[in-house]
Amino acid sequence: MWSRLPLDFNDCLCYHYFTMVVCPCKIGPEPHKMSVQAIQDELNALLYDEAVQKACDAKDRELLSVIITQAKAPLFDFLQGKTEWKVRGKWRRPDNGFDIERNVQLDVEFKDAVDECVGKRIIDLLKAYNQKVVSEELLYARTIPVEEGTL
């Protein structure tokens, strides 16, 4: 009798990625169980790949912003395209003093679905990436709708 080898997630993702049967953000494994490379690859696919956007029926323009210290900004160089802004952050310390940090704001415009599955998956992946690589106590990342623009 014919038997087939069991498929792992990457096999399923490749199948669905190339056939575009299911939106990848709906079939992905839990981000904290993924390798760093798998997280980076899925982030790039969700943010930039038109075929993935089509599979997710992603048509709404959104802006992803990540604010990180300048020293840790190179940890996001794997992103295929982004705008980097130098920004300052002022934070209250527990002793009621203040710290001023030199930060970088990374902006990426992407397309999201009506149910916001792409944006939610991106945030979950960024949380896992922070735990595995960046090691910020609290990574500040957000998505906001882009209502009007020249692009």
Backbone as CSV, one residue per row, in Angstrom:
resi,resn,N_x,N_y,N_z,CA_x,CA_y,CA_z,C_x,C_y,C_z
1,MET,0.848,-1.170,0.000,0.000,0.000,0.000,0.895,1.235,0.000
2,TRP,0.474,2.218,-0.703,1.225,3.465,-0.831,1.073,4.287,0.444
3,SER,2.193,4.820,0.932,2.118,5.715,2.077,2.983,6.927,1.778
4,ARG,2.604,8.039,2.328,3.407,9.236,2.080,4.064,9.675,3.367
5,LEU,5.176,10.324,3.200,5.888,10.843,4.358,5.087,11.960,4.993
6,PRO,5.144,12.092,6.301,4.425,13.190,6.944,5.046,14.533,6.539
7,LEU,4.204,15.513,6.365,4.658,16.848,5.990,4.886,17.676,7.239
8,ASP,5.982,18.403,7.264,6.180,19.329,8.370,5.617,20.697,7.964
9,PHE,5.709,21.655,8.874,5.115,22.960,8.598,5.704,23.605,7.358
10,ASN,7.039,23.527,7.188,7.662,24.174,6.033,7.166,23.583,4.721
11,ASP,6.934,22.258,4.682,6.373,21.653,3.483,4.979,22.198,3.213
12,CYS,4.178,22.286,4.263,2.815,22.806,4.110,2.849,24.268,3.697
13,LEU,3.736,25.047,4.321,3.830,26.465,3.990,4.243,26.637,2.539
14,CYS,5.223,25.843,2.086,5.654,25.934,0.689,4.498,25.571,-0.238
15,TYR,3.781,24.512,0.081,2.649,24.119,-0.757,1.622,25.235,-0.828
16,HIS,1.237,25.746,0.326,0.235,26.801,0.341,0.774,28.099,-0.235
17,TYR,2.056,28.354,-0.027,2.655,29.576,-0.561,2.581,29.571,-2.085
18,PHE,2.925,28.427,-2.698,2.950,28.383,-4.151,1.573,28.168,-4.759
19,THR,0.666,27.529,-4.063,-0.677,27.336,-4.598,-1.629,28.419,-4.109
20,MET,-1.241,29.113,-3.027,-2.032,30.199,-2.461,-3.442,29.755,-2.100
21,VAL,-3.552,28.597,-1.483,-4.837,28.078,-1.041,-5.272,28.762,0.246
22,VAL,-4.329,28.964,1.167,-4.628,29.507,2.478,-3.641,30.624,2.792
23,CYS,-4.119,31.645,3.442,-3.255,32.739,3.883,-2.197,32.191,4.840
24,PRO,-0.910,32.441,4.600,0.139,31.891,5.474,-0.006,32.290,6.937
25,CYS,-0.560,33.458,7.226,-0.657,33.852,8.632,-1.724,33.054,9.378
26,LYS,-2.526,32.300,8.668,-3.549,31.490,9.324,-3.101,30.050,9.556
27,ILE,-1.974,29.635,8.940,-1.533,28.251,9.086,-0.174,28.138,9.766
28,GLY,0.413,29.257,10.128,1.755,29.246,10.692,1.817,28.645,12.087
29,PRO,2.991,28.141,12.438,3.176,27.604,13.793,3.245,28.740,14.802
30,GLU,3.216,28.390,16.060,3.342,29.402,17.095,4.719,30.054,16.970
31,PRO,4.768,31.386,16.907,6.047,32.060,16.664,7.162,31.690,17.639
32,HIS,6.835,31.480,18.907,7.902,31.167,19.865,8.524,29.790,19.623
33,LYS,7.883,28.957,18.796,8.432,27.649,18.457,9.234,27.683,17.152
34,MET,9.262,28.816,16.488,9.941,28.940,15.198,11.414,29.310,15.395
35,SER,12.230,28.964,14.421,13.632,29.390,14.434,13.698,30.877,14.082
36,VAL,14.815,31.493,14.395,15.003,32.909,14.069,14.886,33.107,12.561
37,GLN,15.503,32.233,11.777,15.440,32.365,10.316,14.012,32.244,9.805
38,ALA,13.248,31.324,10.363,11.849,31.153,9.947,11.028,32.397,10.282
39,ILE,11.274,33.002,11.432,10.576,34.239,11.804,10.924,35.344,10.811
40,GLN,12.196,35.501,10.511,12.630,36.536,9.566,12.015,36.302,8.189
41,ASP,12.020,35.059,7.730,11.461,34.746,6.414,9.967,35.046,6.353
42,GLU,9.245,34.667,7.401,7.798,34.911,7.377,7.493,36.400,7.479
43,LEU,8.254,37.134,8.278,8.052,38.588,8.338,8.240,39.212,6.960
44,ASN,9.308,38.841,6.259,9.537,39.388,4.924,8.426,39.006,3.963
45,ALA,7.946,37.777,4.048,6.851,37.347,3.174,5.576,38.136,3.460
46,LEU,5.223,38.283,4.730,3.995,39.005,5.087,4.075,40.484,4.719
47,LEU,5.250,41.074,4.866,5.398,42.508,4.620,5.534,42.859,3.142
48,TYR,6.206,42.014,2.350,6.608,42.441,1.015,6.110,41.591,-0.145
49,ASP,5.692,40.374,0.086,5.392,39.454,-1.011,3.959,39.651,-1.520
50,GLU,3.840,40.052,-2.779,2.512,40.311,-3.359,1.659,39.050,-3.433
51,ALA,2.280,37.903,-3.655,1.509,36.649,-3.709,0.897,36.330,-2.350
52,VAL,1.642,36.597,-1.285,1.120,36.373,0.064,-0.017,37.362,0.342
53,GLN,0.166,38.606,-0.065,-0.892,39.608,0.122,-2.159,39.184,-0.595
54,LYS,-2.013,38.640,-1.797,-3.175,38.168,-2.546,-3.854,37.001,-1.833
55,ALA,-3.054,36.048,-1.332,-3.613,34.887,-0.629,-4.369,35.309,0.623
56,CYS,-3.897,36.356,1.283,-4.546,36.845,2.508,-5.657,37.843,2.214
57,ASP,-5.890,38.126,0.938,-6.847,39.155,0.535,-6.529,40.463,1.255
58,ALA,-5.244,40.785,1.298,-4.758,41.978,2.003,-4.750,43.165,1.051
59,LYS,-5.617,44.122,1.332,-5.752,45.295,0.471,-5.656,46.606,1.248
60,ASP,-5.807,46.537,2.569,-5.791,47.745,3.402,-4.360,48.166,3.690
61,ARG,-4.050,49.436,3.452,-2.709,49.946,3.713,-2.517,50.182,5.205
62,GLU,-1.407,49.640,5.731,-1.054,49.771,7.144,0.406,50.187,7.239
63,LEU,0.759,50.768,8.379,2.142,51.151,8.637,2.607,50.450,9.900
64,LEU,3.674,49.671,9.764,4.318,49.040,10.906,5.419,49.977,11.379
65,SER,5.426,50.294,12.670,6.497,51.084,13.273,7.099,50.292,14.423
66,VAL,8.428,50.217,14.428,9.170,49.577,15.508,10.164,50.612,16.012
67,ILE,10.159,50.872,17.311,11.117,51.804,17.892,12.087,51.000,18.741
68,ILE,13.381,51.172,18.443,14.430,50.367,19.054,15.657,51.251,19.287
69,THR,16.472,50.898,20.268,17.696,51.671,20.498,18.596,51.563,19.270
70,GLN,19.367,52.626,19.032,20.245,52.642,17.855,21.175,51.436,17.825
71,ALA,21.667,51.033,18.970,22.605,49.914,19.022,21.971,48.606,18.538
72,LYS,20.666,48.462,18.708,19.990,47.217,18.321,19.312,47.303,16.956
73,ALA,19.320,48.469,16.332,18.684,48.630,15.021,19.235,47.672,13.961
74,PRO,20.557,47.378,13.957,21.060,46.436,12.945,20.435,45.035,13.029
75,LEU,19.821,44.692,14.138,19.162,43.394,14.263,17.941,43.286,13.352
76,PHE,17.528,44.418,12.779,16.377,44.434,11.867,16.806,44.635,10.415
77,ASP,18.100,44.514,10.142,18.588,44.669,8.770,18.114,43.560,7.842
78,PHE,17.568,42.479,8.382,17.039,41.405,7.549,15.789,41.850,6.789
79,LEU,15.121,42.915,7.246,13.929,43.404,6.552,14.328,43.905,5.166
80,GLN,13.547,43.520,4.153,13.906,43.816,2.771,13.773,45.295,2.419
81,GLY,13.004,46.028,3.152,12.842,47.452,2.889,12.236,48.138,4.099
82,LYS,12.775,49.296,4.444,12.256,50.025,5.605,12.768,51.445,5.555
83,THR,12.086,52.321,6.243,12.557,53.685,6.447,13.029,53.778,7.879
84,GLU,14.216,54.327,8.084,14.771,54.481,9.430,14.807,55.962,9.782
85,TRP,14.282,56.278,10.963,14.285,57.643,11.482,15.067,57.659,12.779
86,LYS,15.931,58.623,12.947,16.600,58.799,14.242,15.648,59.565,15.149
87,VAL,15.395,59.018,16.321,14.471,59.637,17.275,15.073,59.562,18.673
88,ARG,14.598,60.428,19.547,15.002,60.396,20.960,13.831,59.934,21.789
89,GLY,14.151,59.168,22.816,13.124,58.719,23.747,13.460,59.186,25.142
90,LYS,12.457,59.648,25.849,12.640,60.085,27.232,11.786,59.176,28.108
91,TRP,12.443,58.514,29.053,11.768,57.513,29.869,11.954,57.826,31.345
92,ARG,10.905,57.645,32.093,10.964,57.859,33.546,11.535,56.617,34.218
93,ARG,12.522,56.806,35.051,13.117,55.724,35.830,12.292,55.508,37.100
94,PRO,12.470,54.361,37.735,11.738,54.093,38.985,12.024,55.127,40.077
95,ASP,13.206,55.757,40.060,13.532,56.767,41.079,12.998,58.158,40.703
96,ASN,12.104,58.219,39.715,11.477,59.441,39.196,12.431,60.337,38.420
97,GLY,13.618,59.868,38.118,14.507,60.574,37.201,14.136,60.214,35.766
98,PHE,14.900,60.737,34.817,14.617,60.467,33.412,15.872,60.004,32.691
99,ASP,15.686,59.136,31.731,16.746,58.725,30.822,16.347,59.189,29.434
100,ILE,17.316,59.678,28.691,17.078,60.034,27.294,17.896,59.069,26.450
101,GLU,17.214,58.376,25.540,17.853,57.370,24.695,17.866,57.833,23.246
102,ARG,18.903,57.398,22.557,18.938,57.570,21.101,18.327,56.313,20.502
103,ASN,17.252,56.496,19.766,16.517,55.374,19.202,16.428,55.498,17.691
104,VAL,15.929,54.439,17.087,15.622,54.420,15.666,14.181,53.961,15.527
105,GLN,13.433,54.656,14.686,12.078,54.222,14.351,12.139,53.610,12.965
106,LEU,11.729,52.350,12.868,11.687,51.633,11.600,10.249,51.610,11.114
107,ASP,10.011,52.105,9.914,8.659,52.131,9.342,8.622,51.278,8.085
108,VAL,7.573,50.463,7.970,7.341,49.643,6.792,5.853,49.714,6.476
109,GLU,5.525,50.108,5.257,4.128,50.073,4.841,3.850,48.689,4.265
110,PHE,2.703,48.126,4.642,2.321,46.797,4.171,0.821,46.765,3.961
111,LYS,0.328,45.664,3.455,-1.112,45.502,3.239,-1.649,44.461,4.200
112,ASP,-2.831,44.772,4.758,-3.461,43.880,5.719,-4.846,43.497,5.225
113,ALA,-5.350,42.406,5.763,-6.695,41.939,5.442,-7.707,42.660,6.325
114,VAL,-8.956,42.553,5.971,-10.024,43.191,6.740,-10.028,42.696,8.181
115,ASP,-9.757,41.408,8.391,-9.736,40.858,9.749,-8.408,41.114,10.476
116,GLU,-7.501,41.839,9.825,-6.199,42.238,10.379,-5.321,41.051,10.753
117,CYS,-5.507,39.920,10.091,-4.706,38.730,10.414,-3.228,38.947,10.116
118,VAL,-2.908,39.712,9.086,-1.506,39.935,8.739,-0.827,40.773,9.820
119,GLY,-1.445,41.882,10.206,-0.873,42.736,11.242,-0.723,42.025,12.570
120,LYS,-1.718,41.238,12.947,-1.649,40.488,14.204,-0.516,39.469,14.164
121,ARG,-0.361,38.789,13.037,0.708,37.799,12.902,2.075,38.488,12.945
122,ILE,2.204,39.642,12.303,3.466,40.386,12.320,3.841,40.747,13.757
123,ILE,2.898,41.229,14.525,3.181,41.595,15.920,3.587,40.360,16.725
124,ASP,2.893,39.230,16.532,3.259,37.999,17.242,4.671,37.543,16.856
125,LEU,5.006,37.641,15.582,6.350,37.264,15.129,7.402,38.197,15.717
126,LEU,7.105,39.493,15.782,8.055,40.449,16.359,8.271,40.188,17.854
127,LYS,7.227,39.807,18.563,7.376,39.473,19.987,8.324,38.283,20.156
128,ALA,8.158,37.265,19.321,9.030,36.091,19.394,10.458,36.460,18.991
129,TYR,10.610,37.293,17.967,11.942,37.733,17.539,12.632,38.515,18.657
130,ASN,11.860,39.314,19.353,12.421,40.059,20.478,12.937,39.101,21.554
131,GLN,12.164,38.091,21.883,12.586,37.133,22.909,13.831,36.360,22.502
132,LYS,13.935,36.016,21.219,15.035,35.187,20.758,16.298,35.970,20.399
133,VAL,16.144,37.233,19.954,17.284,37.952,19.401,17.511,39.322,20.037
134,VAL,16.485,40.155,20.044,16.640,41.568,20.412,16.827,41.750,21.911
135,SER,16.077,41.052,22.691,16.152,41.064,24.156,15.816,42.416,24.780
136,GLU,14.881,43.131,24.199,14.363,44.328,24.846,13.372,43.889,25.920
137,GLU,13.363,44.581,27.049,12.396,44.266,28.095,10.984,44.388,27.543
138,LEU,10.767,45.418,26.746,9.480,45.631,26.093,9.746,46.229,24.719
139,LEU,9.549,45.441,23.676,9.735,45.924,22.313,8.517,46.754,21.930
140,TYR,8.745,47.977,21.456,7.627,48.824,21.055,7.416,48.698,19.554
141,ALA,6.336,48.052,19.181,5.956,47.898,17.779,4.454,48.097,17.687
142,ARG,4.018,48.705,16.589,2.581,48.931,16.403,2.267,48.986,14.921
143,THR,1.013,48.754,14.598,0.526,48.957,13.235,-0.604,49.984,13.296
144,ILE,-0.626,50.841,12.310,-1.699,51.841,12.219,-2.158,51.924,10.778
145,PRO,-3.438,52.251,10.559,-3.935,52.365,9.195,-3.349,53.589,8.495
146,VAL,-3.126,53.443,7.199,-2.718,54.583,6.370,-3.976,55.007,5.612
147,GLU,-4.512,56.153,6.007,-5.768,56.605,5.393,-5.555,57.240,4.027
148,GLU,-4.600,58.112,3.925,-4.326,58.809,2.659,-2.834,58.847,2.460
149,GLY,-2.385,58.936,1.246,-0.961,59.032,0.964,-0.732,59.213,-0.523
150,THR,0.480,59.513,-0.872,0.802,59.747,-2.286,1.268,58.484,-3.001
151,LEU,1.520,57.414,-2.256,1.969,56.154,-2.911,0.802,55.338,-3.390
